[in-house]
Amino acid sequence: MQTAIRFDPLRLPPETTTLREEVRAFLAEELARGTFDPAIGLRNPSYDRDFSKRVGARGWIGMTWPRQYGGQERSYLDRYVVTEEMRAASAPTWSHFVADRQSGPVILKYGTEQMKDEILPAICRGELCFAIGMSEPNSGSDLFAASCRAEREGEFYRLNGTKIWTSNAHRAEYMITLLRTSPPTKENRRHGLTQFLVDLRLPGITVRPIDQMPGSTDFNEVHFEDAMIPADHMLGEIDGAWKQATAELAYERSGPERFLETFSVLVGLVRQLGRDADIRAAEGVGRLVAQLHTLRRMSVSVAGMLEAGHEPVLEASIVKDLGTVWEQALPAKARDLAAFAHDKAGRDPSNQADFEDLIEFATLVAPKLTVQGGTTEVLRGIIARGLGLR
Ligand SMILES: Cc1cc2nc3c(=O)[nH]c(=O)nc-3n(C[C@H](O)[C@H](O)[C@H](O)COP(=O)(O)OP(=O)(O)OC[C@H]3O[C@@H](n4cnc5c(N)ncnc54)[C@H](O)[C@@H]3O)c2cc1C
């Protein structure tokens, strides 16, 4: 079925300027206190629970959620500004970011009242970390082949199986987990999956780290062996989670984090070239900035659609794919353009060392960008379907 691709030419409203200034002032204060270092923000583990608590105290986690659950009832565009500033500064947000972006909204939509009362305010205070339990060893792109199972036993579900590539599971208290509760039907192979809120501290759950190429151990294998979770930790419709998991992807794929993960390389390049960059280098930087600006306009547009209550899965896929392409090309382009600055007198050699460090790290990070949050091929498949091409 063909869907019209829609990117409304939305701009962030002037009211968001005050918020942006507040976030920048907060980050400047944090930097002055040395709580994180943006120069090595990429390499640093970007997880800091205390930092998250301070962000929570400002009211910047769960800021779109109802006040009743600790939120601020602000708009997605306000949330966009906070995310953008945090990412651009390479701030250590990963303790709260997944809960803020997608786990909290899922609980808000499908959780029980008790869950909302207990968990959402704690997320808003920056006290809880969440993981996403979708991928499995034999079910990544094809989420609907998931076989990790939950079997009902009285007031509990018994969990068995393995999730993989689970970011932050070794630090997280909870994981929203996609589990098989029934076999697929002949008519609908997506049938039979249910989402659950799983407390990762329960017995029967083992989290094993997996090393990543840049040297970090941010993701894991999560193994369930007869883990028992309360039956009322089910989220939404039994056997019908495919609709929920698909909608969640619009939140996951379109934010500024999808093209600002290695943004500090661009900042490093501009510093490296200095104010008197030659014409070719200046033109190259101009192109990179213009492309980034376009990506940002598209991403803001998706935030506007989320604000209006739509589920722009197709547009979010386009933002994620283009963001990946841009970020993957960035280290090589930056290295190429920086070559023009090489013979310049008066260059700060420490700046050069930092820059090379950034390039090296961004090069090692680049391959995973294609895979996390949906692979390039799969996203292009979604886009092609949306255009009526398949
Ligand atoms: C850094 C990082 C963090 C991650 N964090 C999480 C997380 O927190 N939680 C979580 O659940 N998962 C997470 N993932 C997993 C990620 O979502 C999956 O790796 C991804 O969906 C791909 O699944 P797969 O690895 O099984 O590859 P596969 O699906 O087996 O794909 C292998 C290759 O085949 C191609 N392919 C597959 N299907 C098609 C198709 N239909 N058409 C064309 N080509 C196709 C893919 O593009 C890919 O190139 C993370 C991954 C990374 C890299």
Ligand as a Chemical Component Dictionary entry (heavy atoms), coordinates in Angstrom:
data_LIG
# 
_chem_comp.id                   LIG 
_chem_comp.type                 NON-POLYMER 
_chem_comp.pdbx_formal_charge   0 
_chem_comp.three_letter_code    LIG 
# 
loop_
_chem_comp_atom.comp_id 
_chem_comp_atom.atom_id 
_chem_comp_atom.alt_atom_id 
_chem_comp_atom.type_symbol 
_chem_comp_atom.charge 
_chem_comp_atom.model_Cartn_x 
_chem_comp_atom.model_Cartn_y 
_chem_comp_atom.model_Cartn_z 
_chem_comp_atom.pdbx_ordinal 
LIG C1  C1  C 0 25.106 -0.781  18.860 1  
LIG C2  C2  C 0 23.857 -1.594  18.786 2  
LIG C3  C3  C 0 22.927 -1.508  19.803 3  
LIG C4  C4  C 0 21.780 -2.295  19.759 4  
LIG N1  N1  N 0 20.896 -2.208  20.802 5  
LIG C5  C5  C 0 19.805 -3.001  20.806 6  
LIG C6  C6  C 0 18.923 -3.006  21.923 7  
LIG O1  O1  O 0 19.130 -2.269  22.896 8  
LIG N2  N2  N 0 17.879 -3.840  21.923 9  
LIG C7  C7  C 0 17.605 -4.675  20.877 10 
LIG O2  O2  O 0 16.623 -5.374  20.932 11 
LIG N3  N3  N 0 18.437 -4.720  19.798 12 
LIG C8  C8  C 0 19.517 -3.909  19.743 13 
LIG N4  N4  N 0 20.378 -3.952  18.671 14 
LIG C9  C9  C 0 20.145 -4.940  17.639 15 
LIG C10 C10 C 0 19.720 -4.411  16.297 16 
LIG O3  O3  O 0 18.441 -3.834  16.342 17 
LIG C11 C11 C 0 19.783 -5.614  15.347 18 
LIG O4  O4  O 0 21.139 -6.008  15.283 19 
LIG C12 C12 C 0 19.263 -5.278  13.999 20 
LIG O5  O5  O 0 17.873 -5.141  14.047 21 
LIG C13 C13 C 0 19.661 -6.313  12.940 22 
LIG O6  O6  O 0 19.372 -7.613  13.351 23 
LIG P1  P1  P 0 20.453 -8.802  13.224 24 
LIG O7  O7  O 0 21.680 -8.346  13.916 25 
LIG O8  O8  O 0 19.797 -10.055 13.679 26 
LIG O9  O9  O 0 20.786 -8.890  11.686 27 
LIG P2  P2  P 0 19.933 -9.623  10.580 28 
LIG O10 O10 O 0 18.506 -9.244  10.702 29 
LIG O11 O11 O 0 20.252 -11.070 10.569 30 
LIG O12 O12 O 0 20.526 -8.950  9.272  31 
LIG C14 C14 C 0 21.761 -9.358  8.682  32 
LIG C15 C15 C 0 21.901 -8.638  7.355  33 
LIG O13 O13 O 0 20.828 -9.036  6.490  34 
LIG C16 C16 C 0 20.108 -7.897  6.021  35 
LIG N5  N5  N 0 18.665 -8.176  5.966  36 
LIG C17 C17 C 0 17.919 -8.780  6.938  37 
LIG N6  N6  N 0 16.631 -8.825  6.540  38 
LIG C18 C18 C 0 16.553 -8.236  5.332  39 
LIG C19 C19 C 0 15.490 -7.969  4.425  40 
LIG N7  N7  N 0 14.234 -8.313  4.702  41 
LIG N8  N8  N 0 15.794 -7.335  3.267  42 
LIG C20 C20 C 0 17.072 -6.961  2.972  43 
LIG N9  N9  N 0 18.124 -7.198  3.796  44 
LIG C21 C21 C 0 17.875 -7.816  4.960  45 
LIG C22 C22 C 0 20.372 -6.812  7.053  46 
LIG O14 O14 O 0 20.259 -5.524  6.502  47 
LIG C23 C23 C 0 21.795 -7.120  7.484  48 
LIG O15 O15 O 0 22.707 -6.531  6.599  49 
LIG C24 C24 C 0 21.534 -3.175  18.675 50 
LIG C25 C25 C 0 22.483 -3.253  17.644 51 
LIG C26 C26 C 0 23.626 -2.484  17.695 52 
LIG C27 C27 C 0 24.617 -2.597  16.590 53 
# 
loop_
_chem_comp_bond.comp_id 
_chem_comp_bond.atom_id_1 
_chem_comp_bond.atom_id_2 
_chem_comp_bond.value_order 
_chem_comp_bond.pdbx_ordinal 
LIG C1  C2  SING 1  
LIG C2  C3  SING 2  
LIG C2  C26 DOUB 3  
LIG C3  C4  DOUB 4  
LIG C4  N1  SING 5  
LIG C4  C24 SING 6  
LIG N1  C5  DOUB 7  
LIG C5  C6  SING 8  
LIG C5  C8  SING 9  
LIG C6  O1  DOUB 10 
LIG C6  N2  SING 11 
LIG N2  C7  SING 12 
LIG C7  O2  DOUB 13 
LIG C7  N3  SING 14 
LIG N3  C8  DOUB 15 
LIG C8  N4  SING 16 
LIG N4  C9  SING 17 
LIG N4  C24 SING 18 
LIG C9  C10 SING 19 
LIG C10 O3  SING 20 
LIG C10 C11 SING 21 
LIG C11 O4  SING 22 
LIG C11 C12 SING 23 
LIG C12 O5  SING 24 
LIG C12 C13 SING 25 
LIG C13 O6  SING 26 
LIG O6  P1  SING 27 
LIG P1  O7  DOUB 28 
LIG P1  O8  SING 29 
LIG P1  O9  SING 30 
LIG O9  P2  SING 31 
LIG P2  O10 DOUB 32 
LIG P2  O11 SING 33 
LIG P2  O12 SING 34 
LIG O12 C14 SING 35 
LIG C14 C15 SING 36 
LIG C15 O13 SING 37 
LIG C15 C23 SING 38 
LIG O13 C16 SING 39 
LIG C16 N5  SING 40 
LIG C16 C22 SING 41 
LIG N5  C17 SING 42 
LIG N5  C21 SING 43 
LIG C17 N6  DOUB 44 
LIG N6  C18 SING 45 
LIG C18 C19 SING 46 
LIG C18 C21 DOUB 47 
LIG C19 N7  SING 48 
LIG C19 N8  DOUB 49 
LIG N8  C20 SING 50 
LIG C20 N9  DOUB 51 
LIG N9  C21 SING 52 
LIG C22 O14 SING 53 
LIG C22 C23 SING 54 
LIG C23 O15 SING 55 
LIG C24 C25 DOUB 56 
LIG C25 C26 SING 57 
LIG C26 C27 SING 58 
# 
